[in-house]
Amino acid sequence: MRKFTLLLLLSAIHLGLAAQTARLQVIHNSPSPTVDIWVNGVPFLPSFEFRTATPFVDVPAGMALEIGIAPSPSSSPADIIATFPVTFSEGGTYVAVAHGVVGNMTTPFDLAIYDMGQESSSGGQTDLLVFHGAPDAPSVDVAVRGLGDVVTDLGFGVFTGYLSVPAADVILDIKPAGEETVVASFSAPLSLLEGQSATVFASGFLSGDPGFGLWAALADGTVIGLEALTNARV
């Protein structure tokens, strides 16, 4: 973590970071090779592995940034395979999720950015931001067992807003949108996350490797795999 923080600091200085900053967390949810992230042609985050996340960190705001993704190890900006222009607003908090499959025309590699991120919750609750990142899964509904649907008709590559739920251990049931058949269930130990926020992201393939699952990225960069209670099926 110390090495990572130092790298971010040096990169920010190189990019000309002044008083204007935003907060950013990046989640790697593309079932592709480990990648390096470049910003404006400068190495920013090397060896970023699938199903890992950064903590929320300060990044430059109010200036145009070019976020480049390159297979790791990369040695120059010429290795970048995808570039995403962004400008963050001063004081904003962002969650960025790399998703999709490199070279796939139906679900191509992309970077989804949510511009109302949270680093904590309040009132004894847990705040969950849900992202559908499973390339071959249909639009889904998500239910908290015993409470009913909390997410409806969520399509691939899309975020929900934050959902405030009790900080209690619950079971999440995944269903094709508009149907009652549960295709996968996961145990979510939210009692451990009172006062915290997390991004829950669907990951992997229903039919293929790596397999389908739900993962939760916490504000400090910790990523937790939710325990599957059933095998995902179409």
MARTI-784397 format. One line per 3 residues: number of its first residue (from 1); their letters; for each residue x, y negated, z negated of N, C-alpha, C. Coordinates in nm, 4 decimals. Atoms other than C-alpha are relative to their C-alpha. Layout:
NUM) A) X Y Z X Y Z X Y Z  ... $
***
This chain:
1) MRK) 0.0837 0.1201 0.0000 0.0000 0.0000 0.0000 0.0871 -0.1251 0.0000  -0.0874 0.1164 0.0040 0.2865 -0.2397 -0.0789 0.0570 -0.0280 0.1384  -0.0543 0.0163 -0.1348 0.4438 -0.1797 0.2631 -0.1061 -0.0552 0.0935 $
4) FTL) 0.1099 0.0459 -0.0851 0.1059 -0.2293 0.4299 -0.0293 -0.1473 -0.0244  0.0286 0.1395 0.0335 0.0409 -0.5577 0.2445 0.1101 -0.0914 0.0516  -0.1107 0.0798 -0.0493 0.3878 -0.6868 0.3321 -0.0079 -0.0158 0.1510 $
7) LLL) 0.0128 0.0065 -0.1454 0.3349 -0.6026 0.6993 -0.1069 -0.1007 0.0397  0.1063 0.0948 -0.0308 0.0071 -0.7938 0.7020 0.0457 -0.1433 -0.0255  -0.0472 0.1337 0.0330 0.1725 -1.0913 0.5335 0.0956 -0.0515 0.1063 $
10) LSA) -0.0957 0.0417 -0.1017 0.4603 -1.1027 0.7810 -0.0690 -0.0270 0.1329  0.0730 0.0200 -0.1245 0.2209 -1.0666 1.0739 -0.0780 -0.1302 -0.0039  0.0775 0.1227 0.0134 0.0018 -1.3473 0.9409 0.0897 -0.1222 0.0150 $
13) IHL) -0.0934 0.1117 -0.0123 0.3044 -1.5770 0.9085 0.0403 -0.0183 0.1456  -0.0406 0.0055 -0.1406 0.4143 -1.4905 1.2623 -0.1112 -0.0570 0.0860  0.1137 0.0489 -0.0776 0.0654 -1.5662 1.3927 -0.0346 -0.1450 -0.0322 $
16) GLA) 0.0259 0.1389 0.0317 0.0714 -1.9093 1.2322 -0.1175 -0.0173 -0.0947  0.1105 0.0072 0.0948 -0.1712 -1.8441 0.9480 0.0094 -0.1265 -0.0843  0.0017 0.1227 0.0772 -0.2656 -2.1783 0.7913 -0.1041 0.0130 -0.1090 $
19) AQT) 0.0961 -0.0020 0.1093 -0.5348 -2.2724 0.5411 -0.1250 0.0787 0.0355  0.1232 -0.0667 -0.0393 -0.8165 -2.1177 0.7448 0.0205 0.1514 0.0056  -0.0086 -0.1454 0.0003 -0.8642 -1.7499 0.6693 -0.1387 0.0609 -0.0066 $
22) ARL) 0.1190 -0.0832 0.0150 -1.1286 -1.4805 0.6902 0.0451 0.1304 -0.0638  -0.0297 -0.1308 0.0576 -1.1506 -1.1344 0.5345 -0.0411 0.1070 0.1004  0.0243 -0.1028 -0.1010 -1.1332 -0.8229 0.7503 0.0371 0.1376 -0.0529 $
25) QVI) -0.0314 -0.1416 0.0193 -1.1532 -0.4467 0.7031 -0.0125 0.0693 0.1346  0.0025 -0.0753 -0.1253 -1.0731 -0.2147 0.9954 -0.0103 0.1486 -0.0320  0.0234 -0.1437 0.0189 -1.1988 0.1456 1.0136 0.0267 0.0706 0.1327 $
28) HNS) -0.0315 -0.0778 -0.1205 -1.0595 0.3989 1.2634 -0.0948 0.1190 0.0065  0.0975 -0.1083 -0.0132 -1.3510 0.6188 1.3734 -0.0102 0.0491 0.1438  -0.0036 -0.0564 -0.1350 -1.2501 0.7122 1.7268 0.0784 0.1300 -0.0039 $
31) PSP) -0.0702 -0.1291 0.0051 -1.1638 1.0841 1.7606 0.1061 0.0084 0.1081  -0.1098 0.0112 -0.0952 -0.8553 0.9902 1.9578 0.1301 0.0047 -0.0786  -0.1257 -0.0068 0.0753 -0.4853 0.9910 1.8709 0.0133 -0.1128 -0.1008 $
34) TVD) -0.0404 0.1083 0.0898 -0.3390 0.7894 1.5875 0.0417 -0.1201 0.0844  -0.0251 0.1189 -0.0815 -0.3079 0.4288 1.7078 0.0821 -0.1027 -0.0766  -0.0608 0.1205 0.0547 -0.1067 0.1132 1.6530 -0.0891 -0.1175 0.0380 $
37) IWV) 0.0764 0.1216 -0.0281 -0.2851 -0.2211 1.6274 0.0972 -0.1161 0.0163  -0.0787 0.1191 -0.0280 -0.1277 -0.5300 1.7815 -0.0939 -0.1205 -0.0045  0.0777 0.1234 -0.0020 -0.2498 -0.8876 1.7353 0.0831 -0.1085 0.0671 $
40) NGV) -0.0714 0.1025 -0.0778 -0.1490 -1.1526 1.9897 0.1417 0.0448 0.0358  -0.1290 -0.0520 -0.0428 0.1336 -0.9277 2.1052 0.0969 0.0314 -0.1099  -0.0864 -0.0252 0.1157 0.2696 -0.8767 1.7539 -0.0470 0.1275 -0.0700 $
43) PFL) 0.0426 -0.1193 0.0753 0.2711 -0.5383 1.5714 -0.0703 -0.0407 -0.1284  0.0802 0.0370 0.1171 0.0024 -0.5580 1.3023 -0.0210 0.1177 -0.0938  0.0262 -0.1167 0.0837 -0.0804 -0.2080 1.1784 0.0421 0.1256 0.0755 $
46) PSF) -0.0466 -0.1201 -0.0701 0.1216 0.0979 1.2868 -0.0602 0.1273 -0.0583  0.0358 -0.1353 0.0458 0.0231 0.4646 1.2637 -0.1334 0.0030 -0.0731  0.1335 0.0082 0.0584 -0.3458 0.4028 1.1949 -0.0764 0.1274 0.0376 $
49) EFR) 0.0532 -0.1332 -0.0252 -0.5055 0.7470 1.1582 -0.1527 0.0024 0.0034  0.1434 -0.0253 -0.0083 -0.8548 0.8713 1.2442 -0.0573 0.0225 -0.1400  0.0706 -0.0087 0.1282 -1.1009 0.8402 0.9516 0.0804 -0.0578 -0.1165 $
52) TAT) -0.0618 0.0788 0.1061 -0.8849 0.5976 0.7578 -0.0442 -0.1455 0.0174  0.0431 0.1398 -0.0019 -0.9471 0.2311 0.6754 0.1039 -0.0862 -0.0701  -0.0785 0.0968 0.0738 -0.7614 -0.0779 0.5694 -0.0854 -0.0526 -0.1148 $
55) PFV) 0.0792 0.0797 0.0939 -0.8653 -0.2683 0.2589 -0.0414 -0.1302 0.0682  0.0261 0.1345 -0.0481 -1.0200 -0.6099 0.3127 0.1255 -0.0843 -0.0225  -0.1200 0.0823 0.0083 -0.7315 -0.8474 0.3860 -0.0276 -0.1352 0.0637 $
58) DVP) 0.0094 0.1313 -0.0629 -0.6852 -1.2118 0.4795 0.0545 0.0055 0.1419  -0.0436 0.0113 -0.1389 -0.6599 -1.2802 0.8532 -0.0238 -0.1443 0.0453  0.0197 0.1374 -0.0473 -0.6332 -1.6048 1.0504 -0.1421 -0.0234 0.0485 $
61) AGM) 0.1330 0.0405 -0.0469 -0.9616 -1.7861 1.1141 0.0134 -0.1271 0.0825  0.0025 0.1214 -0.0790 -1.0500 -2.0558 1.3620 0.0982 -0.0022 0.1145  -0.0920 -0.0073 -0.1132 -0.8064 -1.9347 1.6278 -0.0284 0.1275 0.0777 $
64) ALE) 0.0248 -0.1149 -0.0862 -0.8334 -1.6967 1.9223 0.1040 0.1082 -0.0271  -0.0866 -0.1148 0.0223 -0.6904 -1.3525 1.8497 -0.0281 0.1063 0.1054  0.0132 -0.1137 -0.0901 -0.6283 -1.0649 2.0892 0.0405 0.1248 -0.0764 $
67) IGI) -0.0282 -0.1254 0.0700 -0.6582 -0.7322 1.9064 0.0250 0.1086 0.1032  -0.0372 -0.1037 -0.0963 -0.4762 -0.4661 2.1060 0.0146 0.1350 -0.0677  -0.0087 -0.1370 0.0512 -0.5000 -0.0892 2.0545 0.0928 0.0792 0.0909 $
70) APS) -0.0964 -0.0798 -0.0754 -0.2121 0.1353 2.1602 0.0173 0.1359 -0.0655  -0.0332 -0.1295 0.0603 -0.1440 0.5079 2.1149 0.1295 -0.0132 -0.0802  -0.1184 0.0059 0.0853 0.1080 0.5557 1.8348 0.0937 0.1175 0.0295 $
73) PSS) -0.0689 0.1269 0.0255 0.4024 0.5234 1.8430 0.0070 -0.0851 0.1263  -0.0125 0.0931 -0.1120 0.4085 0.2142 2.0619 0.1192 -0.0907 -0.0259  -0.1210 0.0806 0.0148 0.7074 -0.0077 2.1296 -0.0144 -0.1410 0.0535 $
76) SPA) 0.0184 0.1336 -0.0557 0.5683 -0.3086 2.3153 -0.1464 -0.0199 0.0354  0.1385 0.0255 -0.0412 0.2411 -0.4782 2.4167 -0.0378 0.0718 0.1292  0.0296 -0.0728 -0.1243 0.2726 -0.2901 2.7476 -0.0666 0.1342 -0.0270 $
79) DII) 0.0607 -0.1285 0.0356 0.1559 0.0216 2.5616 -0.1473 -0.0128 -0.0367  0.1388 0.0223 0.0403 -0.1817 -0.1347 2.4738 -0.0956 0.0522 0.1063  0.0973 -0.0572 -0.0933 -0.4772 0.0502 2.6294 -0.1345 -0.0700 -0.0053 $
82) ATF) 0.1269 0.0731 0.0114 -0.7628 -0.1731 2.5098 0.0249 -0.1270 -0.0802  -0.0173 0.1287 0.0659 -0.7794 -0.5390 2.4099 -0.1356 -0.0621 -0.0282  0.1269 0.0593 0.0422 -1.0566 -0.7178 2.2200 0.0256 -0.1420 -0.0498 $
85) PVT) -0.0161 0.1379 0.0467 -1.0686 -1.0993 2.1933 -0.0982 -0.0314 -0.1123  0.0862 0.0361 0.1132 -1.2050 -1.2268 1.8609 0.0431 -0.1355 -0.0544  -0.0292 0.1201 0.0771 -1.2267 -1.5526 1.6680 -0.0816 0.0086 -0.1281 $
88) FSE) 0.0678 -0.0119 0.1274 -1.3091 -1.5250 1.2999 -0.0300 -0.1377 -0.0572  0.0397 0.1266 0.0614 -1.4918 -1.8008 1.1124 0.0635 -0.0129 -0.1383  -0.0606 0.0245 0.1297 -1.3298 -1.9603 0.8093 -0.0937 0.0433 -0.1120 $
91) GGT) 0.0779 -0.0461 0.1136 -1.4487 -1.7917 0.4908 -0.0887 0.1194 0.0300  0.0838 -0.1144 -0.0354 -1.6219 -1.5097 0.6814 0.0602 0.1312 -0.0474  -0.0439 -0.1340 0.0388 -1.6023 -1.1426 0.5868 -0.0489 0.0975 0.1065 $
94) YVA) 0.0284 -0.0811 -0.1174 -1.5878 -0.8845 0.8661 0.0386 0.1460 -0.0231  -0.0329 -0.1421 -0.0056 -1.5944 -0.5069 0.9113 0.0100 0.0372 0.1476  -0.0205 -0.0416 -0.1389 -1.4504 -0.3726 1.2384 0.0196 0.1509 0.0040 $
97) VAH) -0.0088 -0.1453 -0.0126 -1.4972 -0.0096 1.3431 0.0404 0.0361 0.1422  -0.0391 -0.0565 -0.1291 -1.3023 0.1476 1.6298 -0.0755 0.1306 0.0185  0.0830 -0.1187 -0.0214 -1.5291 0.4109 1.7843 -0.0035 0.0338 0.1484 $
100) GVV) 0.0057 -0.0439 -0.1385 -1.6076 0.5972 2.1053 0.1186 0.0870 0.0359  -0.1016 -0.0944 -0.0466 -1.3823 0.8176 2.3142 0.0763 -0.0625 0.1164  -0.0821 0.0551 -0.1073 -1.0929 0.6964 2.5275 -0.0223 0.0802 0.1282 $
103) GNM) 0.0203 -0.0646 -0.1294 -1.1688 0.7717 2.8932 -0.1400 0.0521 0.0250  0.1378 -0.0466 -0.0171 -1.5358 0.8620 2.8365 -0.0865 -0.1173 0.0459  0.0775 0.1097 -0.0557 -1.7669 0.6497 3.0532 -0.1339 -0.0190 -0.0716 $
106) TTP) 0.1289 0.0080 0.0685 -2.0795 0.7274 2.8476 0.0144 -0.0644 -0.1377  -0.0268 0.0567 0.1330 -1.9367 0.6481 2.5036 0.1459 -0.0448 -0.0036  -0.1403 0.0426 -0.0094 -1.6165 0.4539 2.5816 0.0535 -0.0543 -0.1314 $
109) FDL) -0.0660 0.0583 0.1165 -1.3661 0.3393 2.3244 -0.0397 -0.1460 -0.0122  0.0449 0.1372 0.0209 -1.4844 0.0140 2.1690 0.0305 -0.0406 -0.1440  -0.0187 0.0536 0.1341 -1.4503 -0.2100 1.8651 -0.1263 -0.0740 -0.0390 $
112) AIY) 0.1231 0.0634 0.0486 -1.7741 -0.2918 1.6811 0.0348 -0.0843 -0.1217  -0.0326 0.0915 0.1087 -1.7562 -0.5922 1.4490 -0.1278 -0.0491 -0.0662  0.1123 0.0485 0.0806 -2.0024 -0.6745 1.1715 0.0467 -0.1248 -0.0733 $
115) DMG) -0.0500 0.1292 0.0452 -1.9814 -1.0392 1.0683 -0.0575 -0.0473 -0.1330  0.0531 0.0370 0.1313 -2.1565 -1.0338 0.7295 0.0429 0.1049 -0.1033  -0.0522 -0.1024 0.0887 -1.9324 -0.7949 0.5376 -0.0063 -0.0393 -0.1465 $
118) QES) 0.0009 0.0189 0.1451 -1.9356 -0.7526 0.1591 0.1114 0.0826 -0.0629  -0.1039 -0.0720 0.0722 -1.6623 -0.6529 -0.0815 -0.0489 0.0538 -0.1335  0.0558 -0.0505 0.1249 -1.8906 -0.5789 -0.3771 -0.1513 -0.0119 0.0063 $
121) SSG) 0.1451 0.0145 0.0133 -2.2547 -0.5513 -0.4846 -0.0280 -0.0594 -0.1374  0.0346 0.0590 0.1288 -2.4424 -0.6843 -0.7847 -0.1212 0.0707 -0.0590  0.1215 -0.0506 0.0627 -2.7113 -0.5879 -1.0329 -0.0052 0.1491 -0.0199 $
124) GQT) -0.0001 -0.1433 0.0242 -2.6004 -0.2297 -1.0928 -0.0332 0.0842 0.1205  0.0316 -0.0700 -0.1228 -2.6629 -0.1354 -0.7321 0.1279 0.0396 0.0739  -0.1052 -0.0263 -0.0968 -2.4471 0.0067 -0.4540 -0.0502 -0.0500 0.1345 $
127) DLL) 0.0402 0.0533 -0.1300 -2.4577 -0.1777 -0.1211 0.0697 0.0785 0.1101  -0.0522 -0.0851 -0.1063 -2.4156 0.0431 0.1857 -0.0272 -0.0623 0.1357  0.0097 0.0368 -0.1408 -2.3477 -0.0699 0.5417 0.0152 0.1291 0.0794 $
130) VFH) -0.0009 -0.1279 -0.0713 -2.4282 0.2192 0.7775 0.0345 -0.0243 0.1465  -0.0417 0.0109 -0.1402 -2.2626 0.2673 1.1177 -0.0108 0.1364 0.0665  0.0143 -0.1237 -0.0772 -2.3517 0.5308 1.3790 0.1185 0.0106 0.0955 $
133) GAP) -0.1198 -0.0130 -0.0821 -2.0212 0.6438 1.5238 0.0231 0.1398 0.0531  -0.0128 -0.1363 -0.0520 -2.0902 1.0023 1.6369 -0.0372 -0.0005 0.1487  0.0254 0.0250 -0.1419 -2.0567 0.9934 2.0185 -0.1094 0.0848 0.0637 $
136) DAP) 0.0987 -0.0847 -0.0673 -2.2822 1.2883 2.1072 -0.1283 0.0169 -0.0805  0.1212 -0.0092 0.0816 -2.5509 1.2330 1.8415 -0.1041 -0.0990 0.0510  0.1055 0.0915 -0.0426 -2.8889 1.0791 1.9311 -0.0221 -0.1094 -0.1038 $
139) SVD) 0.0423 0.0963 0.1012 -3.0425 0.7804 1.7544 -0.0579 0.0760 -0.1189  0.0365 -0.0764 0.1196 -3.1144 0.8820 1.3955 -0.0770 -0.0857 -0.0995  0.0552 0.0558 0.1225 -3.3199 0.8099 1.0876 0.0796 0.0588 -0.1163 $
142) VAV) -0.0687 -0.0473 0.1200 -3.1528 0.8372 0.7472 -0.0931 -0.0180 -0.1183  0.0877 0.0049 0.1168 -3.3551 0.9221 0.4368 0.0797 0.0294 -0.1260  -0.0458 -0.0387 0.1331 -3.2635 0.9191 0.0703 -0.1052 0.0962 -0.0540 $
145) RGL) 0.0971 -0.1025 0.0398 -3.4249 1.2400 -0.0491 -0.0750 -0.0450 -0.1255  0.0848 0.0430 0.1094 -3.7166 1.1560 -0.2753 -0.0431 -0.1449 0.0097  0.0341 0.1416 -0.0150 -3.7259 0.7902 -0.1667 -0.0513 -0.0340 0.1399 $
148) GDV) 0.0453 0.0250 -0.1363 -3.7921 0.8156 0.2084 0.1075 -0.0633 0.0863  -0.0944 0.0543 -0.0966 -3.6292 0.6614 0.5140 0.0541 -0.1352 -0.0456  -0.0632 0.1298 0.0264 -3.3796 0.3817 0.4529 0.0610 -0.0573 0.1278 $
151) VTD) -0.0493 0.0421 -0.1313 -3.2534 0.3672 0.8134 -0.0888 0.0646 0.1053  0.0828 -0.0559 -0.1066 -3.4691 0.4104 1.1249 0.0564 -0.0399 0.1353  -0.0347 0.0205 -0.1411 -3.3787 0.4476 1.4919 0.1357 -0.0690 0.0161 $
154) LGF) -0.1349 0.0556 -0.0093 -3.0073 0.3754 1.4503 0.0743 0.0664 0.1150  -0.0672 -0.0529 -0.1175 -2.8281 0.4153 1.7817 0.1506 -0.0011 -0.0131  -0.1462 -0.0095 -0.0009 -2.4653 0.4965 1.8592 0.0612 -0.1388 0.0170 $
157) GVF) -0.0723 0.1255 -0.0102 -2.2285 0.2052 1.8057 -0.0662 -0.1173 -0.0675  0.0790 0.1070 0.0615 -2.4746 0.0080 1.5913 0.0122 0.0057 -0.1520  0.0040 0.0136 0.1446 -2.4607 -0.1193 1.2323 -0.1438 -0.0232 -0.0470 $
160) TGY) 0.1151 0.0532 0.0732 -2.7485 -0.1529 0.9907 0.0461 -0.1257 -0.0724  -0.0417 0.0955 0.1016 -2.7508 -0.4456 0.7515 0.0336 0.0771 -0.1266  -0.0290 -0.0668 0.1264 -2.6446 -0.3720 0.3953 -0.1293 0.0457 -0.0666 $
163) LSV) 0.1120 -0.0582 0.0725 -2.8822 -0.1478 0.2012 0.0376 0.0064 -0.1472  -0.0237 -0.0078 0.1441 -2.9003 -0.1948 -0.1758 -0.0744 0.1209 -0.0553  0.0599 -0.1229 0.0515 -2.9616 0.1438 -0.3378 0.0474 0.0207 -0.1437 $
166) PAA) -0.0420 -0.0257 0.1381 -2.9490 0.2634 -0.6999 0.1344 0.0712 -0.0043  -0.1300 -0.0642 0.0164 -2.6020 0.3627 -0.8169 -0.0197 0.1348 -0.0685  0.0296 -0.1340 0.0512 -2.7077 0.7254 -0.8623 0.0403 0.1019 0.1057 $
169) DVI) -0.0319 -0.1053 -0.0954 -2.6124 1.0555 -0.7038 -0.1252 0.0347 0.0795  0.1154 -0.0236 -0.0855 -2.8426 1.1079 -0.4062 0.0389 0.0962 0.1120  -0.0202 -0.0811 -0.1193 -2.8853 1.3328 -0.1041 -0.0501 -0.0795 0.1195 $
172) LDI) 0.0360 0.0681 -0.1233 -2.8877 1.1755 0.2406 -0.0380 0.1034 0.1049  0.0475 -0.0893 -0.1052 -3.0920 1.3549 0.5066 0.0039 -0.0733 0.1339  -0.0112 0.0565 -0.1344 -3.0174 1.2879 0.8757 -0.1022 0.0677 0.0901 $
175) KPA) 0.1047 -0.0524 -0.0879 -3.3024 1.3250 1.1267 0.0085 -0.0706 0.1348  0.0151 0.0725 -0.1263 -3.3416 1.2525 1.4977 -0.1064 -0.1084 -0.0161  0.0901 0.1140 0.0181 -3.5167 0.9160 1.5248 -0.1441 0.0383 0.0312 $
178) GEE) 0.1430 -0.0241 -0.0188 -3.8930 0.9453 1.4822 -0.0449 0.1408 -0.0294  0.0354 -0.1386 0.0295 -3.8817 1.3114 1.3788 0.0166 0.0281 -0.1495  -0.0083 -0.0371 0.1414 -3.9156 1.4864 1.0441 0.0967 0.1145 -0.0250 $
181) TVV) -0.0923 -0.1112 0.0160 -3.6730 1.7714 1.1098 0.1365 -0.0497 -0.0461  -0.1305 0.0378 0.0530 -3.3591 1.7328 0.8989 0.1068 0.0836 0.0699  -0.1054 -0.0712 -0.0724 -3.0501 1.8194 1.1032 0.1299 0.0086 -0.0794 $
184) ASF) -0.1185 -0.0063 0.0862 -2.7885 1.7535 0.8334 -0.0306 -0.0717 -0.1305  0.0178 0.0621 0.1317 -2.7786 1.6683 0.4634 0.1360 -0.0143 -0.0671  -0.1279 0.0293 0.0635 -2.4994 1.5159 0.2584 -0.0228 -0.0499 -0.1417 $
187) SAP) 0.0018 0.0483 0.1363 -2.4357 1.4587 -0.1100 0.0777 -0.1312 -0.0073  -0.0637 0.1313 0.0116 -2.3576 1.0929 -0.1861 0.0114 -0.0363 -0.1482  -0.0175 0.0264 0.1443 -2.2087 1.0362 -0.5366 0.0053 -0.1499 -0.0300 $
190) LSL) 0.0024 0.1459 0.0153 -2.3186 0.6732 -0.5631 0.0114 -0.0439 -0.1455  -0.0173 0.0362 0.1408 -2.3054 0.6871 -0.9431 0.1423 -0.0473 -0.0275  -0.1390 0.0414 0.0164 -1.9305 0.6366 -0.9009 0.0266 -0.1372 0.0604 $
193) LEG) -0.0223 0.1224 -0.0770 -1.9824 0.3221 -0.6922 -0.0861 -0.1161 -0.0490  0.0798 0.1108 0.0522 -2.1881 0.0954 -0.9187 0.0766 -0.1310 0.0136  -0.0615 0.1304 -0.0182 -2.1166 -0.2663 -0.8318 0.0904 -0.0097 0.1206 $
196) QSA) -0.0881 -0.0009 -0.1157 -1.9288 -0.1676 -0.5179 -0.0809 -0.0015 0.1297  0.0567 -0.0119 -0.1338 -1.9978 -0.1874 -0.1460 0.0815 0.1035 0.0766  -0.0694 -0.0985 -0.0818 -1.9083 0.0709 0.1166 -0.0622 0.0012 0.1388 $
199) TVF) 0.0504 -0.0235 -0.1352 -1.9397 0.1328 0.4881 -0.0090 0.1503 0.0205  0.0216 -0.1422 -0.0266 -2.0920 0.4761 0.5537 -0.0065 0.0175 0.1510  -0.0031 -0.0156 -0.1455 -2.0072 0.5914 0.9049 -0.0109 0.1466 0.0409 $
202) ASG) 0.0110 -0.1326 -0.0609 -2.1200 0.8928 1.1045 0.1196 0.0188 0.0917  -0.1275 -0.0213 -0.0669 -1.8142 1.0514 1.2606 0.0055 0.1399 0.0596  -0.0189 -0.1307 -0.0605 -1.7175 1.3366 1.4927 -0.1139 0.0392 0.0917 $
205) FLS) 0.0927 -0.0498 -0.1008 -1.9245 1.5530 1.7260 -0.0957 0.1041 -0.0576  0.0931 -0.1079 0.0323 -2.2397 1.7583 1.6798 0.0435 0.1299 0.0667  -0.0450 -0.1177 -0.0752 -2.0981 1.9939 1.9441 0.1435 -0.0235 0.0448 $
208) GDP) -0.1395 0.0206 -0.0357 -1.7211 1.9868 1.9422 0.0854 -0.0241 -0.1219  -0.0987 0.0199 0.1053 -1.4121 1.9121 1.7413 0.0621 -0.1386 0.0170  0.0358 -0.0270 0.1400 -1.3762 1.7227 1.5113 -0.1502 0.0007 -0.0219 $
211) GFG) 0.1415 -0.0172 0.0247 -1.7125 1.8173 1.3669 -0.0650 -0.1219 -0.0629  0.0807 0.1106 0.0505 -1.9905 1.5820 1.2615 0.0089 -0.0090 -0.1528  0.0011 0.0211 0.1438 -1.9787 1.4292 0.9144 -0.0308 -0.1441 -0.0339 $
214) LWA) 0.0182 0.1356 0.0505 -2.0493 1.1228 0.7030 0.1185 -0.0333 -0.0898  -0.1142 0.0471 0.0762 -1.7645 0.9214 0.5544 -0.0321 -0.1377 -0.0547  0.0239 0.1298 0.0625 -1.7625 0.6187 0.3257 0.1326 -0.0712 -0.0204 $
217) ALA) -0.1183 0.0829 0.0178 -1.4995 0.3440 0.3453 -0.0284 -0.1044 -0.1072  0.0177 0.0951 0.1092 -1.4676 0.1475 0.0207 0.0781 -0.1280 0.0298  -0.0614 0.1301 -0.0258 -1.3559 -0.2146 -0.0001 0.1515 0.0029 -0.0160 $
220) DGT) -0.1452 -0.0064 0.0206 -1.0069 -0.1129 -0.1188 0.0700 0.0865 0.1032  -0.0588 -0.0810 -0.1054 -0.9526 0.1044 0.1910 -0.0088 0.1497 -0.0242  0.0204 -0.1427 0.0255 -1.0267 0.4380 0.0238 -0.1128 0.0526 0.0887 $
223) VIG) 0.1031 -0.0636 -0.0822 -1.2210 0.6712 0.2566 -0.0361 0.1340 -0.0629  0.0508 -0.1202 0.0661 -1.4385 0.9442 0.1040 -0.0864 0.0779 0.0981  0.0864 -0.0860 -0.0799 -1.5844 1.2354 0.2981 -0.1169 0.0482 -0.0852 $
226) LEA) 0.1159 -0.0461 0.0750 -1.9412 1.3049 0.1839 -0.0169 0.1502 0.0216  0.0121 -0.1459 -0.0060 -2.0026 1.6713 0.1033 -0.1216 0.0401 0.0812  0.1097 -0.0491 -0.0831 -2.2121 1.8438 0.3702 -0.0736 0.1126 -0.0730 $
229) LTN) 0.0807 -0.1037 0.0648 -2.4984 2.0480 0.2204 -0.0577 0.0961 0.1012  0.0444 -0.0872 -0.1090 -2.6050 2.1898 0.5574 0.0908 -0.0244 0.1185  -0.0738 0.0202 -0.1234 -2.4356 2.2401 0.8919 -0.0816 -0.0854 0.0962 $
232) ARV) 0.0704 0.0856 -0.0963 -2.5241 1.9693 1.1435 -0.0431 0.0832 0.1204  0.0508 -0.0719 -0.1155 -2.7399 2.1014 1.4254 -0.0886 -0.0929 0.0819  0.0840 0.0791 -0.0881 -2.9222 1.9567 1.7229 -0.1383 0.0589 -0.0001 $
***
